[in-house]
Amino acid sequence: MKNPENYFQSRRTVRRFSGREVPPALVESILERAVKAPTCGNMQLYTVIVTREPARREALAAAHFNQPAAADAPVLLTVCADFNRFTRWCALRGADAGFDNFLSFTSAVADATALTQQIATIAEMEGLGTCWLGTVTFNAPAISKLLRLPELVVPVGALALGWPAEEGEETERLPMQAVVAQEEYPEWSDGEVLRLFKSKEEYAPNMGYVKENGKDNLAQVFAEVRYPRSMNESLSEVFLKYLAEQGFLPEACAAEQK
Ligand SMILES: Cc1cc2nc3c(=O)[nH]c(=O)nc-3n(C[C@H](O)[C@H](O)[C@H](O)COP(=O)(O)O)c2cc1C
């Protein structure tokens, strides 16, 4: 295990993996420790699906748009927000379960997200490399079909996992004052907001992205190239429709999504 002091200071996302096998027993041990993460009401509103079998991995990587980490990793983990198991248990025990709604979805997302990061932290401390795959929600319906997810189960976290074949890129963070407030939300002036992003804008790799994309500044790269409005809106529509199909939206809302 890595020394926590060094680990937290130096951790990086890894997107290239060696061919070395990740023993199933190691993954099992990581998952056994990770489920000690806090969980809403101790209901454990998640299911982790481990994908190792090459043909399934290939299909799943394709659903992640074959982004390098997904295509390269020997193990893919999909963490689903899951109220199915709990609801079935309630039904079998004659309890009137009311978890087919958006609030319950957010509880399950919190559980699944906390678990995903707990898995990543433990895996990285064991020397493995990990990469979150945000495409899990971008393409949730296709991933859901591949993994045969039933009602009240939605994939919300995904990790590519393997032995690192690279160190990972160094990344910058905003100054602490940008992300931590004392007692109340700060009222930043426009000038102060620009100052909070100054070091990010001046970080050499970020200046490179601005140039590569022919943009004037980094904000434009984020808002117009990486995560453009049109993409956000169309993927939101797909995701809302899928949430309705999975039973997490109230009827009126679900009817609107049809
Ligand atoms: C919700 C979430 C989604 C992410 N999705 C992706 C992804 O789809 N592909 C990828 O290569 N990295 C992804 N990442 C990793 C981030 O790009 C990475 O954490 C960030 O650039 C900071 O780099 P670092 O983790 O090396 O510090 C994601 C991270 C999070 C938390």
The ligand as an SDF file (V2000), in Angstrom:
LIG
                    3D

 31 33  0  0  0  0  0  0  0  0999 V2000
  -17.2660   12.5020  -12.9430 C   0  0  0  0  0  0  0  0  0  0  0  0
  -15.9470   12.3350  -13.6520 C   0  0  0  0  0  0  0  0  0  0  0  0
  -15.9410   11.9890  -14.9800 C   0  0  0  0  0  0  0  0  0  0  0  0
  -14.7360   11.8000  -15.6560 C   0  0  0  0  0  0  0  0  0  0  0  0
  -14.7670   11.3490  -16.9500 N   0  0  0  0  0  0  0  0  0  0  0  0
  -13.6140   11.1100  -17.5950 C   0  0  0  0  0  0  0  0  0  0  0  0
  -13.6480   10.5480  -18.8880 C   0  0  0  0  0  0  0  0  0  0  0  0
  -14.7140   10.2520  -19.4470 O   0  0  0  0  0  0  0  0  0  0  0  0
  -12.4560   10.3350  -19.5040 N   0  0  0  0  0  0  0  0  0  0  0  0
  -11.2480   10.6140  -18.9240 C   0  0  0  0  0  0  0  0  0  0  0  0
  -10.2220   10.3740  -19.5470 O   0  0  0  0  0  0  0  0  0  0  0  0
  -11.1910   11.1340  -17.6650 N   0  0  0  0  0  0  0  0  0  0  0  0
  -12.3400   11.3690  -16.9930 C   0  0  0  0  0  0  0  0  0  0  0  0
  -12.3120   11.8400  -15.6970 N   0  0  0  0  0  0  0  0  0  0  0  0
  -11.0240   12.1300  -15.0640 C   0  0  0  0  0  0  0  0  0  0  0  0
  -10.7450   13.6430  -15.0750 C   0  0  0  0  0  0  0  0  0  0  0  0
  -10.4960   14.0580  -16.3790 O   0  0  0  0  0  0  0  0  0  0  0  0
   -9.5470   13.9230  -14.1380 C   0  0  0  0  0  0  0  0  0  0  0  0
   -9.8580   13.5360  -12.8200 O   0  0  0  0  0  0  0  0  0  0  0  0
   -9.2120   15.4300  -14.1400 C   0  0  0  0  0  0  0  0  0  0  0  0
   -8.7740   15.8330  -15.4060 O   0  0  0  0  0  0  0  0  0  0  0  0
   -8.1230   15.7380  -13.1210 C   0  0  0  0  0  0  0  0  0  0  0  0
   -6.9970   14.9300  -13.3620 O   0  0  0  0  0  0  0  0  0  0  0  0
   -6.3480   14.0260  -12.2150 P   0  0  0  0  0  0  0  0  0  0  0  0
   -7.4090   13.0470  -11.7680 O   0  0  0  0  0  0  0  0  0  0  0  0
   -5.1710   13.3440  -12.8500 O   0  0  0  0  0  0  0  0  0  0  0  0
   -5.9530   14.9400  -11.1150 O   0  0  0  0  0  0  0  0  0  0  0  0
  -13.4990   12.0290  -14.9990 C   0  0  0  0  0  0  0  0  0  0  0  0
  -13.5170   12.3770  -13.6410 C   0  0  0  0  0  0  0  0  0  0  0  0
  -14.7210   12.5050  -12.9690 C   0  0  0  0  0  0  0  0  0  0  0  0
  -14.7210   12.7930  -11.4880 C   0  0  0  0  0  0  0  0  0  0  0  0
  1  2  1  0
  2  3  1  0
  2 30  2  0
  3  4  2  0
  4  5  1  0
  4 28  1  0
  5  6  2  0
  6  7  1  0
  6 13  1  0
  7  8  2  0
  7  9  1  0
  9 10  1  0
 10 11  2  0
 10 12  1  0
 12 13  2  0
 13 14  1  0
 14 15  1  0
 14 28  1  0
 15 16  1  0
 16 17  1  0
 16 18  1  0
 18 19  1  0
 18 20  1  0
 20 21  1  0
 20 22  1  0
 22 23  1  0
 23 24  1  0
 24 25  2  0
 24 26  1  0
 24 27  1  0
 28 29  2  0
 29 30  1  0
 30 31  1  0
M  END
$$$$
